[in-house]
Amino acid sequence: MGELNKVATQDIFSKAYNFTKADEVKEAGLYPYFKPLEATDGTIVEIEGHEVIMAGSNNYLGLTNDPRTIEAAQAALTKYGTGCTGSRYLNGTLDIHLELEDKLAEYMGKEGCVLFSTGYQTNEGSIQTIAGRNDIIFSDRDNHACIVVGTLCSNAKTVRYKHNDMGQLRKFLESADPEAGKIIITDGVFSMSGTLAKIPELVSMAKEFGARLYLDDAHAVGVVGGGKGSAAVFGLTDQVDLISGTFSKSFASLGGFLVGERPVIEYIRHHSPAHIFSASMPPANVATVLKALEILQEEPWRVARLEEISIYMRTELEKLGFNVWSSESPIIPVVIGDIMKCFQFWKDLFEEGVYANAVIPPAVPQGQSLIRTSYMASHTDDHLDRILEAFRKVGLKHGIIDHNGHSA
């Protein structure tokens, strides 16, 4: 199979054979991706034999290693086994799936809820189901990849507006076909910048132009708005039509959900290919989420602690002279700029005992490569100060900051 028939003029694998960048970065000793964790307690992880502070996880509430979530998962394994072996539509619905849907709908203040097997599938599968050929989707340019794929699969006309640019969105809405179905889709908390969507303005424009509003709250539920998400920050949950979320972050598991009006949720439940043709969430995952939701409601200090940490780290990183964009959440980017300098910064940070995430284009704009940090309610003050000291040392070494607390 290594050689193709001479008739072929272009090998479809050529793009793969010509991809050498990863190997080049590996040879330079700077490759920051696919690092296997050999042990973890949540805040401290072991990678390549080194113990480092985890400052790049989305385990916002610190529940992945909580004895209660582990015990709940183990009990579900004993009762239900390891998997459902089918889709929710046929043989893959357990009583705990229904229980979780009911409890999430109630928690989020909506009539109905449908579960998906991953957060990615939630947006991809819901968007392509609810928007069709005669509809228009208005999508923020910084939306997550799963939203982008959902819009492409939908066959709807998609108009992408500049990130959080309400003026441009208004112009697009004003010029749109007044007879077309319209939906505005945005991240509630943006995964790279940590900024919040301008939800009051979005709600107002959706009403003015007869559009529906869809929020992806993957990085918002369990994080902001007292844990109830980005719309709750502004007291506008009842004004948002659809809210999606994931279980792979605050809920310490895997899967996703969508909440909204019952008729809309039931339509998506019965028509979404991602729901109908994908195996359902395994029992242990469902049980973990149920327990995490219970803990979230019973221990509000976790969300309060997360906010306290976020404010502290943003403030202190800015004092050191780092550019953290306009973060408003536990996601705090530290802008480095050049791609290779970003990789070198990541490696030096790792050697100082801190693990974060190197993010490069196209995930961020050209020239804006960054170290994405994210924090957990379980981080101690000592963890935070050690992270700051590591950033100070590495920032000075690479000339990103100076000794006077300014960006270089």
MONORLIN-V377891 format. One record per residue. RES is the residue in three letters. PHI is phi in degrees with one decimal (none if undefined). OMEGA is omega in radians with two decimals (none if undefined). Layout:
((RES:PHI:OMEGA) (RES:PHI:OMEGA))
This chain:
((MET:none:-3.11) (GLY:-68.7:-3.12) (GLU:-113.4:3.12) (LEU:-97.2:3.01) (ASN:-55.3:-3.07) (LYS:-60.5:-3.13) (VAL:-65.6:-3.09) (ALA:-63.6:3.13) (THR:-99.3:-3.12) (GLN:-143.1:3.11) (ASP:-82.3:-3.12) (ILE:-61.8:3.12) (PHE:-84.1:-3.04) (SER:-58.5:3.13) (LYS:-61.1:3.12) (ALA:-73.1:-3.14) (TYR:-64.9:-3.11) (ASN:-88.2:3.14) (PHE:-83.4:-3.08) (THR:-120.7:-3.01) (LYS:-58.9:-3.12) (ALA:-60.7:3.13) (ASP:-64.6:3.13) (GLU:-64.4:3.14) (VAL:-69.1:3.07) (LYS:-61.9:-3.14) (GLU:-62.5:3.10) (ALA:-80.3:3.14) (GLY:74.7:-3.04) (LEU:-118.5:-3.03) (TYR:-71.5:-3.02) (PRO:-102.1:-2.96) (TYR:-111.1:3.09) (PHE:57.9:3.11) (LYS:-77.6:-3.13) (PRO:-76.3:3.03) (LEU:-81.8:-3.10) (GLU:-92.5:3.08) (ALA:-164.8:3.13) (THR:-158.6:2.95) (ASP:-113.3:-3.12) (GLY:108.0:-3.10) (THR:-92.4:3.08) (ILE:-115.4:-3.13) (VAL:-126.5:3.06) (GLU:-111.3:3.14) (ILE:-133.0:3.14) (GLU:52.6:3.09) (GLY:80.2:-3.14) (HIS:-107.3:3.00) (GLU:-88.2:-3.12) (VAL:-134.9:3.06) (ILE:-78.2:3.12) (MET:-81.8:3.09) (ALA:-121.1:-3.12) (GLY:-141.2:-3.11) (SER:-101.5:3.03) (ASN:-99.5:3.12) (ASN:-79.7:-2.88) (TYR:-57.5:-3.10) (LEU:-91.3:3.10) (GLY:69.9:-3.01) (LEU:-102.9:-3.08) (THR:-67.5:3.14) (ASN:-114.0:3.13) (ASP:-69.9:-3.11) (PRO:-55.3:-3.09) (ARG:-73.4:3.10) (THR:-71.0:3.11) (ILE:-64.3:3.13) (GLU:-63.8:3.13) (ALA:-63.9:3.11) (ALA:-64.2:-3.13) (GLN:-64.9:3.13) (ALA:-65.0:3.12) (ALA:-67.7:3.08) (LEU:-59.8:-3.14) (THR:-65.5:-3.06) (LYS:-80.2:-2.97) (TYR:-111.2:-3.05) (GLY:91.0:-2.97) (THR:-89.7:-3.10) (GLY:-160.0:-3.11) (CYS:-101.2:3.04) (THR:59.9:3.12) (GLY:-172.3:-3.11) (SER:-82.0:3.07) (ARG:-59.0:-3.06) (TYR:-62.9:-3.08) (LEU:-114.3:-3.00) (ASN:-103.3:-2.99) (GLY:-103.4:3.10) (THR:-100.7:3.05) (LEU:-105.9:3.11) (ASP:-60.9:-3.12) (ILE:-74.5:2.99) (HIS:-62.3:-3.12) (LEU:-67.0:3.11) (GLU:-61.0:-3.13) (LEU:-65.6:3.11) (GLU:-60.9:3.13) (ASP:-63.8:-3.08) (LYS:-70.9:3.10) (LEU:-69.4:3.10) (ALA:-60.0:3.12) (GLU:-64.6:-3.11) (TYR:-61.6:-3.09) (MET:-85.5:3.10) (GLY:72.8:-3.13) (LYS:-124.1:-3.08) (GLU:-76.5:-3.04) (GLY:-141.7:-3.13) (CYS:-147.4:3.02) (VAL:-129.8:-3.14) (LEU:-94.4:3.01) (PHE:-126.2:-3.04) (SER:-76.9:3.02) (THR:-143.1:3.05) (GLY:-64.9:3.12) (TYR:-59.5:3.13) (GLN:-63.5:-3.11) (THR:-58.0:-3.14) (ASN:-73.6:3.13) (GLU:-56.9:-3.07) (GLY:-75.0:-3.12) (SER:-79.3:-3.08) (ILE:-64.9:-3.10) (GLN:-69.1:3.13) (THR:-85.9:-3.03) (ILE:-87.4:3.14) (ALA:-113.8:-3.09) (GLY:-129.6:-2.99) (ARG:-58.0:-3.08) (ASN:-98.6:-3.10) (ASP:-110.1:3.10) (ILE:-125.2:3.06) (ILE:-105.3:3.05) (PHE:-108.0:-2.95) (SER:-123.2:3.09) (ASP:-62.5:-3.09) (ARG:-64.0:-3.14) (ASP:-95.9:3.14) (ASN:-61.5:-3.14) (HIS:-61.8:-3.09) (ALA:-56.7:-3.11) (CYS:-67.3:3.05) (ILE:-69.7:3.13) (VAL:-58.4:-3.14) (VAL:-64.6:3.10) (GLY:-59.6:3.12) (THR:-67.1:3.14) (LEU:-65.3:-3.12) (CYS:-74.1:-3.00) (SER:-76.8:-3.02) (ASN:70.3:3.06) (ALA:-76.8:2.99) (LYS:-71.0:-3.12) (THR:-115.0:3.11) (VAL:-115.6:-3.11) (ARG:-101.4:3.13) (TYR:-101.4:-3.14) (LYS:-57.8:-3.04) (HIS:-52.2:3.08) (ASN:57.0:-3.13) (ASP:-91.4:-3.07) (MET:-71.2:3.09) (GLY:-66.4:3.12) (GLN:-67.6:3.10) (LEU:-59.3:3.13) (ARG:-60.2:3.12) (LYS:-60.2:3.13) (PHE:-65.1:3.12) (LEU:-66.8:-3.13) (GLU:-64.5:-3.08) (SER:-91.6:-3.09) (ALA:-77.2:3.08) (ASP:-57.9:-3.09) (PRO:-65.4:-3.12) (GLU:-88.2:-3.09) (ALA:-77.5:2.98) (GLY:-70.1:-3.04) (LYS:-131.0:3.05) (ILE:-144.5:3.06) (ILE:-96.7:-3.10) (ILE:-125.3:-3.13) (THR:-152.1:2.90) (ASP:-62.3:3.02) (GLY:-78.8:2.96) (VAL:-119.0:-3.07) (PHE:-78.3:-2.89) (SER:-71.4:3.13) (MET:-99.5:-3.08) (SER:-90.2:-3.08) (GLY:75.9:3.14) (THR:-83.6:3.08) (LEU:-93.2:2.99) (ALA:-66.1:3.13) (LYS:-86.0:-2.95) (ILE:-66.7:3.09) (PRO:-57.4:3.12) (GLU:-67.7:3.13) (LEU:-64.4:3.12) (VAL:-61.5:-3.12) (SER:-62.6:-3.12) (MET:-70.1:3.10) (ALA:-59.9:3.11) (LYS:-66.1:-3.08) (GLU:-61.7:-3.03) (PHE:-107.1:3.09) (GLY:64.9:3.13) (ALA:-104.1:2.99) (ARG:-92.6:-3.11) (LEU:-124.6:-3.08) (TYR:-123.9:3.11) (LEU:-111.4:2.97) (ASP:-94.3:-3.08) (ASP:-104.4:3.13) (ALA:-54.7:-3.11) (HIS:-103.1:-3.07) (ALA:-121.8:3.13) (VAL:-69.6:-3.05) (GLY:82.7:-3.03) (VAL:-124.0:-3.10) (VAL:-124.0:3.14) (GLY:63.9:-3.09) (GLY:68.6:-3.13) (GLY:101.9:-3.05) (LYS:-94.1:2.97) (GLY:107.5:-2.99) (SER:-67.1:3.14) (ALA:-66.4:3.14) (ALA:-66.4:3.07) (VAL:-56.2:-3.07) (PHE:-106.2:-3.10) (GLY:67.7:-3.02) (LEU:-121.1:-3.11) (THR:-56.0:-3.10) (ASP:-71.8:3.14) (GLN:-96.9:-3.14) (VAL:-104.4:-3.01) (ASP:-75.3:-3.10) (LEU:-135.1:3.09) (ILE:-130.9:3.08) (SER:-106.7:3.10) (GLY:-154.4:-3.14) (THR:-124.9:3.09) (PHE:-102.5:-3.05) (SER:-88.8:-3.12) (LYS:-120.9:-3.09) (SER:-61.4:-3.04) (PHE:-94.7:2.88) (ALA:58.9:-3.05) (SER:-145.7:3.11) (LEU:-150.5:-3.11) (GLY:135.2:3.14) (GLY:-158.2:-3.11) (PHE:-150.1:3.02) (LEU:-133.0:3.09) (VAL:-122.0:3.12) (GLY:174.9:3.09) (GLU:-62.7:-3.07) (ARG:-56.3:-3.13) (PRO:-59.9:-3.14) (VAL:-69.3:3.13) (ILE:-64.2:3.14) (GLU:-66.8:3.08) (TYR:-62.3:3.14) (ILE:-64.9:3.13) (ARG:-57.7:-3.06) (HIS:-95.4:-3.07) (HIS:-127.0:-3.07) (SER:-75.8:3.10) (PRO:-59.1:-3.12) (ALA:-66.0:3.11) (HIS:-90.3:-3.04) (ILE:-73.9:-2.99) (PHE:-107.5:3.10) (SER:-123.7:3.12) (ALA:-61.0:-3.06) (SER:-76.1:3.12) (MET:-55.2:3.09) (PRO:-63.3:-3.07) (PRO:-55.6:-3.11) (ALA:-62.4:3.11) (ASN:-65.5:-3.14) (VAL:-62.6:-3.12) (ALA:-63.5:3.09) (THR:-60.8:-3.13) (VAL:-64.9:3.10) (LEU:-58.5:3.14) (LYS:-69.6:3.12) (ALA:-62.9:3.11) (LEU:-63.7:3.10) (GLU:-62.2:-3.14) (ILE:-64.8:3.11) (LEU:-55.6:-3.11) (GLN:-75.8:-3.08) (GLU:-86.9:-3.08) (GLU:-127.6:-3.12) (PRO:-62.1:3.13) (TRP:-60.9:-3.12) (ARG:-65.3:3.11) (VAL:-67.7:3.12) (ALA:-64.0:3.11) (ARG:-64.6:3.13) (LEU:-61.5:3.11) (GLU:-65.7:3.12) (GLU:-60.7:3.12) (ILE:-63.0:-3.11) (SER:-59.4:-3.14) (ILE:-62.8:-3.12) (TYR:-61.6:-3.08) (MET:-68.5:3.08) (ARG:-60.2:-3.10) (THR:-61.5:-3.07) (GLU:-71.2:3.09) (LEU:-65.5:3.09) (GLU:-66.5:3.10) (LYS:-61.6:3.11) (LEU:-70.7:3.10) (GLY:110.3:-3.12) (PHE:-80.6:3.03) (ASN:-88.9:-3.13) (VAL:-111.7:-3.11) (TRP:52.9:-3.10) (SER:-121.8:-3.11) (SER:-54.3:3.10) (GLU:-132.4:-3.00) (SER:-151.3:3.08) (PRO:-71.0:3.01) (ILE:-88.3:-3.09) (ILE:-126.2:3.12) (PRO:-79.3:3.03) (VAL:-120.4:-3.01) (VAL:-75.7:3.12) (ILE:-107.3:3.10) (GLY:113.2:-3.09) (ASP:-68.8:-3.08) (ILE:-62.2:-3.08) (MET:-67.6:3.06) (LYS:-64.8:3.10) (CYS:-63.4:3.12) (PHE:-62.9:3.13) (GLN:-66.3:3.10) (PHE:-61.4:3.13) (TRP:-57.9:-3.11) (LYS:-63.5:-3.14) (ASP:-64.7:3.08) (LEU:-63.6:3.10) (PHE:-60.3:3.13) (GLU:-68.6:3.05) (GLU:-85.9:3.05) (GLY:97.0:-3.13) (VAL:-131.0:3.07) (TYR:-108.0:3.03) (ALA:-133.5:-3.05) (ASN:-118.7:3.05) (ALA:-84.4:-3.09) (VAL:-122.1:-3.07) (ILE:-126.5:3.07) (PRO:-56.7:0.18) (PRO:-89.6:3.13) (ALA:-66.3:3.06) (VAL:-134.3:-3.13) (PRO:-62.0:3.07) (GLN:-55.3:3.13) (GLY:78.8:-3.10) (GLN:-123.0:3.07) (SER:-55.4:-3.00) (LEU:-146.6:2.96) (ILE:-99.2:-3.14) (ARG:-89.5:3.05) (THR:-105.5:3.08) (SER:-148.7:-2.91) (TYR:-123.9:-3.07) (MET:-122.4:3.09) (ALA:-61.7:-3.11) (SER:-87.5:3.04) (HIS:-65.9:3.07) (THR:-88.9:3.08) (ASP:-59.8:3.12) (ASP:-63.6:3.08) (HIS:-55.8:-3.07) (LEU:-62.4:-3.12) (ASP:-69.8:3.07) (ARG:-68.1:3.07) (ILE:-63.6:-3.13) (LEU:-63.1:3.13) (GLU:-65.1:3.10) (ALA:-63.4:3.11) (PHE:-63.8:3.12) (ARG:-61.1:-3.11) (LYS:-61.6:-3.07) (VAL:-71.4:3.11) (GLY:-62.7:3.09) (LEU:-67.4:-3.12) (LYS:-58.4:-3.07) (HIS:-97.2:3.08) (GLY:71.5:3.10) (ILE:-76.3:3.09) (ILE:-129.4:3.04) (ASP:-119.3:-3.06) (HIS:-71.6:-3.13) (ASN:-98.0:3.12) (GLY:79.0:3.11) (HIS:-120.6:3.03) (SER:-73.3:-3.06) (ALA:-81.9:none))
